[in-house]
Amino acid sequence: MNSIFKGINALNEQVGYWTSFLVLPLIVVVSWEVMMRYAFDAPTIWAFEMTMFLYGTHYMLGLAYAYKHDGHVCIDVVLARFSPKKQAGIRIFSHFIMFLPVIGLFSIASIIYAHTSWTVLEHNSTSWSPALYPFKTFMAIGFVMLFLQGIVKVIEDVRILRQP
């Protein structure tokens, strides 16, 4: 079981690392659009959507990495006043009450959302008409990875509670 949790941590670390490089094509697309729009007065029909797809993919695939490294918003001011064991207990409680049910439902809904998009080979209804199913798949993967990282965090907190 320990190797599974280490595997989830390693997966989220690697996906987060490689996902960070999506900033590079995002910079290229935004720079291209700015140059075409303001220097040549010829805006593109695809740059805005591509920016949304790149940033959305970057955001969704980076969720679990940020959570692994405690990069999400947290009420640290309140938790810092407690002992490590009480902090772990509060985190476990909040995970079971809020995090796991909400992210679990998001995971299920996004998997259904991506599956539906793949079954109809969904495309956006714009003039560029890009395929949407790959990006909806990244959304589902991002939520599932975040859910798995949440389970790892609960196990880590349970281990803190068991320490003498």
WOTA-V508057 format. One record per residue. RES is the residue in one letter. SS is DSSP state (H for helix, E for strand, L for the rest). Layout:
# WOTA-V508057
res,ss
RES,SS
RES,SS
This chain:
# WOTA-V508057
res,ss
M,L
N,H
S,H
I,H
F,H
K,H
G,H
I,H
N,H
A,H
L,H
N,H
E,H
Q,H
V,H
G,H
Y,H
W,H
T,H
S,L
F,L
L,H
V,H
L,H
P,H
L,H
I,H
V,H
V,H
V,H
S,H
W,H
E,H
V,H
M,H
M,H
R,H
Y,H
A,H
F,L
D,L
A,L
P,L
T,L
I,L
W,L
A,H
F,H
E,H
M,H
T,H
M,H
F,H
L,H
Y,H
G,H
T,H
H,H
Y,H
M,H
L,H
G,H
L,H
A,H
Y,H
A,H
Y,H
K,H
H,L
D,L
G,L
H,L
V,L
C,L
I,L
D,H
V,H
V,H
L,H
A,L
R,L
F,L
S,L
P,H
K,H
K,H
Q,H
A,H
G,H
I,H
R,H
I,H
F,H
S,H
H,H
F,H
I,H
M,H
F,H
L,H
P,H
V,H
I,H
G,H
L,H
F,H
S,H
I,H
A,H
S,H
I,H
I,H
Y,H
A,H
H,H
T,H
S,H
W,H
T,H
V,L
L,L
E,L
H,E
N,L
S,L
T,L
S,L
W,L
S,L
P,L
A,E
L,L
Y,H
P,H
F,H
K,H
T,H
F,H
M,H
A,H
I,H
G,H
F,H
V,H
M,H
L,H
F,H
L,H
Q,H
G,H
I,H
V,H
K,H
V,H
I,H
E,H
D,H
V,H
R,H
I,H
L,H
R,H
Q,L
P,L
